[in-house]
Amino acid sequence: MRLSPILSMAAVVAAAAALNGCATLSEEQCLAGDWRGIGYQDGAQGYNWDRINQHYEACQGAGVAPDQTLYEEGRQQGLLSYCTPGSGFYAGRNGSSYRGVCPGNLEGDFLSGYSDGRLVHSAQQAYDTAYNEQQSALNRARDLENQIRNEENALGLSETTDEQRDAIRERLRRLRGDRERALDEAEQARWRMQSADRDVSDLRARFSAYYGGW
């Protein structure tokens, strides 16, 4: 059976949304209409009211509109499980942004945990940055070592002229200097890694009693 042009276009739009990962809800979720449950899940993940606009877009193809009242009732219930020191800590540690969703009586405790989590996130980022810098410097040093080896081989060839040997020696001088600088950068990055790793370990010991193992 052939699809009508309208249905065909709707299928294309739905498929494109699924491929792009844009839809917040599946067609089945839209048709099921558990808006209180959907709101609860969104609240438990710290989403604000604007999230419902994305659900409107996701459900347009199914011809369904969210029930705003049920959604907001669920979201407010979900926020009660989100707005805790523990959730704040894990949100901060994971680098998640805070959308200002917590009620005033819960926000202080949430932000206290969030601030602690951000300390861990910053320390872990410092480690990751130093690690990447170390690997980059080591890779550069290896590339330079290969270039040095090639130049040394060329220097030993019998057909190499004196003028060419002088040019090779100058290139070797520069390459060896670059290699030493790359190795120095790798060593400096290693020290930064060790410092950041100590910071992470200290924070783990400091916070594990409050937020559990991580």
N, C-alpha and C positions, 0 to 999 in steps of 0.2 A: 504494500500500500504506500502510495506516495504521500509525503507530508506536504501540507499547504505551505506557501511561501512564508506566512507568518510563523507557523510552527517551526519551519526549518530555521528561520532566523533566531527564534527563541532558543532552539537547540544549540545553534552555533554560539550564541552569547553565553549560555550556561556552560558549554564545554570550555570556552575561552576563560571564563571566570574560574573554573575548576583547575585548569592548567596553570593559571597565573597565581593560584592560591589566594585570590582576592575575597571570595565569598566567606563571610563569617559563619554562615549556616548552610547546611545541605537542604535540598528541596524537601527531603523527608522530615527534617527538623522543623522547617517552616510549616508544613502541612500538619504535623503533630500538634503544634501550637502550645507547647509547654512553656509559656512565657514567664511564668513565675520561676520555673527551674532554670531557664536560660538566664534570667536576670540574676538568680542566685549565683550561678557559675561566673557570670561577669563581675558581680560584686566581690566574690571570693578571690578574683584575680586582680582586683583593684581598678577596674574600668569605671569611668565616669558615665554620666547620663548620655553623652554624645555617642556612645557605643551603639545605642539603639538605631541611630541613623544608618549605620553599616548593615544592621539587620534588615532595615527597610529595603535597602538596595539588594541584599542577598535574596530576599523573598519576593521581589517584584515579579520575577519570572513565574513563580508559583501562584501569583495572584493573591498573596497573603500579606496582611499588614500586622505588625506586632500589636499586642494589647499593652498599651503604655502603662496602665494601672497595675496589671499583674506583673509586668516586667519590673517596674520600679519597686513594688513590694518585695519581690525576690531579690533584687539588687541590694536593697537596704539590709536584708537579712544576710546576704553574702558578705557585705562589708563588715559585719560583726566578726566574721572569722578572719577577714583580711587585716583589719585594723588592730593588730596585736604586736607586741614587741618582736615575737619570733618571726612573723611574716615580714615585718619591717626589716629585720636583720637580713633575711634571705633575699628580699628585694634589693637592698643596698649592696649586698655581697655579689649579686648577679649583675649589677650595673643597671638595673631597671629604674626607670624614672618614676617619681611619685606624682600622681595626678591631683593631689589635694582633695581626695575623696573622703577622708575619714571624718566622722563627726567630732566636734570640739572636745567632747569628753574622752575620746579615744586617741585623738591625734598625737597628743604628747608622748604617750607610751610607744605608739607606732614609730614616731620620728626618732625617739631614743634608740630603738633597735635599728632603724634605718641608718642612723649616723654611725653606729658601730659596724654595720655591714659595709658601709662605704669605706671605712678604714681598711677592712680586709680587701675590698675590691681594688683600692689604690695600691696596696702592697703587692697584690697578685699581678696587677698591671705592670708595676715596676719590675717584677721578676720576669714577666713575659717579654717586656721591652728589652731588658738586658739580655735575655736568652736569644732573641732574634738578632740583636746587634752582634752578639758573640758569634752566632752561626754565619752571619753575613761577613764578618771580618775573617773568620776561618776559611770560608769559601774563597774570599778574595786572596788570601794568602796561598791557598792551594793553586789557584789560577796563576798567580805570579810565580810560584815554584815551577809550574810547567813551562812558563815562558822562559824562566831562567835556564831550565834544563835544555830547552831548544836552542837558546843562544849559546850556551856552553858547547853544545854539539857542533854548532856552526863554527865556533871559534877553533875547534880542533880539526876542521876539514883542511886537507892539504891545498885545495884550490882557493882557499880564502886568502885574499890579498892583505897586505899590511894595512892599507887604508880601511878595508872592511873590518879588519880585526880591531882597529882603533874605534870604529863606530860601534862594534859589538860590545867592546869593553865599557863604552859610555852607557849603552843601553843596560848592560848588566849592573852597572853602578846604580842607575836609577831604579831598576827592578828590585834589586836587593834592598835598597832603602825603602821602597814601597812595601815590600814584604815585611820588613821589620816593623814598620808603622802599623800594618794590618795585624801583626801578632801582638803588638802592644795594645791595640784597641780591643782585641779579643781578651787579653788578660784583664784589662780594665773592666770590660763587661762582665767577666767572671766574678770579679770582686763585687760588682753591683748586684749580680745574681745572688751571691752568698749573703749580702746585707739584706736584700729583699726577702730571701728565704728565712732568715732569722726573724725578720719582722712578722712574716706570716705565722711562723711557729709561735712567737710570743703572743700574737693576737689569738691564735687557736687556744693556747693555754689560758688566756685571759677570759675568753668568751664561752668556752665549752660548757662551763657550769651553768650559764644562762640560756644558751641556745642549742645545747647538745653537740654531739660530734659532727664535724664537717671536714 
